Amino acid sequence: MKIRKLLRVLHRDIGYFITGIVLIYAISGIALNHRKDWNPHHIIVQEEIEVENVHGRSFGKKKVLRILDNFEHVPVYKKHYIASNGLLKVFVENGMVIYNPRTGIAEMELLEKRPVFYQINKLHIAGTKRIWVWISDIMSVLLIFVAVSGLFLVKGKNSISNRGLWYTLLGFVIPGIFLLFYM
């Protein structure tokens, strides 16, 4: 089998094989690129309620649990304390509740995992088990192979020795400009 035909077969089959992972990396890459615009990992749930019949300066666990029961998203209690300004601060699973006994207003803020994005972002940043790091490394090697083998698949005026060379160089120049002037 000629080398060009072997490259074409490998390029095609490896390309099919890596499609799923490439799509996951591309989608999560877009989400992670826009971290300043939104939180790609979590949704922030905020709720404010007015609590009646909870007065006094001391707050035991039972009293705190009565306050928490008033929220639509009932949070899971962890710990609480009274701050120096008189506010009750309650640590709950994935968030916090702040209760002002003077006004009777309780505010809750929770972080919930953003469906799908949380999981694929975790894969993208290799924040999972050690085995995923190896899979990610293998994926990188396969992407390098697909990129390099693709350079030699086309013959003639569009090949790497003609028109393809200019497009390939442009592909290096664009990130080079950003490295020089913006980093």
Secondary structure, DSSP 8 states (H G I E B T S, - for coil): --HHHHHHHHHHHHHHHHHHHHHHHHHHHHHHHTTTTS-SSEEEEEEEEE--S--SS---HHHHHHHHTTSSS---EEEEEE-TTS-EEEEETTEEEEEETTTTEEEEEEEEE-TTHHHHHHHHTT-S-HHHHHHHHHHHHHHHHHHHHHHTS--GGGSTTTHHHHHHHHHHHHHHHHHHHH-
